[in-house]
Amino acid sequence: MDEVDLTDRAEVQGDFETGLNADDQLELRVWLRLLTCANLIERNVRQNLRETFDTTLPRFDLMAQLDRAPDGLTMGALSRRMMVTNGNVTGLIDRLVTEGLVERRPAPGDRRAQVVRLTRAGKRAFDGMTPAHADWINEMFKGLGRQDMTALLRLLAKLKQSLAEREGQEK
């Protein structure tokens, strides 16, 4: 396979690839390209959520997790799914409860644990955001064809599997 030409990238503020050249280690270049793409996508989504819905990405992500679990999730399950600490989730849930978008109830069989779920108002609010969110993502990926996206998804799955295996070996 041919080496990737670094001249195909746009110079972007905060671009982790800036300063790299073709002589740099390929693994480093791939890592920084992934990081740059993820950061650009995240920045765009954050800005659109703020400007269009006056909300934040963590709020949207939490509501998305709850939308996928209509019976609710424990605080621990939410933090694992969102890959953040329980403390981060607790503060976010407190604010969403105050706004009437989520509710907390004791977990059946374990009064120490709490189950969180979207309220009707929370479901309506989230459902109002999802079409715009999908449009933003589609727009950002419009430069890739279906075959490109399928290949990219397959390669990222392969990388994810490799990383998971490595992590399992280190424990």
Contacts in CASP RR format, 6 or more apart in sequence:
PFRMAT RR
TARGET T0000
AUTHOR 0000-0000-0000
METHOD contacts of the structure
MODEL  1
MDEVDLTDRAEVQGDFETGLNADDQLELRVWLRLLTCANLIERNVRQNLR
ETFDTTLPRFDLMAQLDRAPDGLTMGALSRRMMVTNGNVTGLIDRLVTEG
LVERRPAPGDRRAQVVRLTRAGKRAFDGMTPAHADWINEMFKGLGRQDMT
ALLRLLAKLKQSLAEREGQEK
3 22 0 8 1.000
3 26 0 8 1.000
4 26 0 8 1.000
4 29 0 8 1.000
4 33 0 8 1.000
5 22 0 8 1.000
6 17 0 8 1.000
6 20 0 8 1.000
6 21 0 8 1.000
6 22 0 8 1.000
6 29 0 8 1.000
9 15 0 8 1.000
9 17 0 8 1.000
9 33 0 8 1.000
9 36 0 8 1.000
11 18 0 8 1.000
12 36 0 8 1.000
12 40 0 8 1.000
14 36 0 8 1.000
14 39 0 8 1.000
15 36 0 8 1.000
16 32 0 8 1.000
16 35 0 8 1.000
16 36 0 8 1.000
16 39 0 8 1.000
17 29 0 8 1.000
17 32 0 8 1.000
17 33 0 8 1.000
17 36 0 8 1.000
20 28 0 8 1.000
20 29 0 8 1.000
20 32 0 8 1.000
41 137 0 8 1.000
41 140 0 8 1.000
42 57 0 8 1.000
44 136 0 8 1.000
44 140 0 8 1.000
45 57 0 8 1.000
45 133 0 8 1.000
45 136 0 8 1.000
45 137 0 8 1.000
46 56 0 8 1.000
46 57 0 8 1.000
48 132 0 8 1.000
48 133 0 8 1.000
48 136 0 8 1.000
49 55 0 8 1.000
49 56 0 8 1.000
49 57 0 8 1.000
49 60 0 8 1.000
49 129 0 8 1.000
49 133 0 8 1.000
50 56 0 8 1.000
52 129 0 8 1.000
52 132 0 8 1.000
53 129 0 8 1.000
53 132 0 8 1.000
55 129 0 8 1.000
58 82 0 8 1.000
58 84 0 8 1.000
58 88 0 8 1.000
58 92 0 8 1.000
59 92 0 8 1.000
59 95 0 8 1.000
59 96 0 8 1.000
60 126 0 8 1.000
60 129 0 8 1.000
60 133 0 8 1.000
61 82 0 8 1.000
62 78 0 8 1.000
62 82 0 8 1.000
62 89 0 8 1.000
62 92 0 8 1.000
62 93 0 8 1.000
62 96 0 8 1.000
62 102 0 8 1.000
63 96 0 8 1.000
63 101 0 8 1.000
63 102 0 8 1.000
63 118 0 8 1.000
63 122 0 8 1.000
63 125 0 8 1.000
63 126 0 8 1.000
63 129 0 8 1.000
64 126 0 8 1.000
65 73 0 8 1.000
65 78 0 8 1.000
65 81 0 8 1.000
65 82 0 8 1.000
66 72 0 8 1.000
66 73 0 8 1.000
66 78 0 8 1.000
66 102 0 8 1.000
66 116 0 8 1.000
66 117 0 8 1.000
66 118 0 8 1.000
66 126 0 8 1.000
67 118 0 8 1.000
67 123 0 8 1.000
67 126 0 8 1.000
69 77 0 8 1.000
69 117 0 8 1.000
70 117 0 8 1.000
70 118 0 8 1.000
71 115 0 8 1.000
71 117 0 8 1.000
72 115 0 8 1.000
72 116 0 8 1.000
72 117 0 8 1.000
72 118 0 8 1.000
73 81 0 8 1.000
73 115 0 8 1.000
73 116 0 8 1.000
73 117 0 8 1.000
74 107 0 8 1.000
74 113 0 8 1.000
74 114 0 8 1.000
74 115 0 8 1.000
74 116 0 8 1.000
75 86 0 8 1.000
75 89 0 8 1.000
75 90 0 8 1.000
75 93 0 8 1.000
75 113 0 8 1.000
75 114 0 8 1.000
75 116 0 8 1.000
76 86 0 8 1.000
76 89 0 8 1.000
76 113 0 8 1.000
78 89 0 8 1.000
78 93 0 8 1.000
78 116 0 8 1.000
79 85 0 8 1.000
79 86 0 8 1.000
79 87 0 8 1.000
79 88 0 8 1.000
79 89 0 8 1.000
82 88 0 8 1.000
82 89 0 8 1.000
93 102 0 8 1.000
93 104 0 8 1.000
93 116 0 8 1.000
96 102 0 8 1.000
96 122 0 8 1.000
97 103 0 8 1.000
97 104 0 8 1.000
100 119 0 8 1.000
100 121 0 8 1.000
100 122 0 8 1.000
101 118 0 8 1.000
101 119 0 8 1.000
101 121 0 8 1.000
101 122 0 8 1.000
101 125 0 8 1.000
102 116 0 8 1.000
102 117 0 8 1.000
102 118 0 8 1.000
102 119 0 8 1.000
102 122 0 8 1.000
103 116 0 8 1.000
103 117 0 8 1.000
103 119 0 8 1.000
104 114 0 8 1.000
104 115 0 8 1.000
104 116 0 8 1.000
105 114 0 8 1.000
105 115 0 8 1.000
105 117 0 8 1.000
106 113 0 8 1.000
106 114 0 8 1.000
106 115 0 8 1.000
107 113 0 8 1.000
107 114 0 8 1.000
107 115 0 8 1.000
108 115 0 8 1.000
118 126 0 8 1.000
141 149 0 8 1.000
144 152 0 8 1.000
END
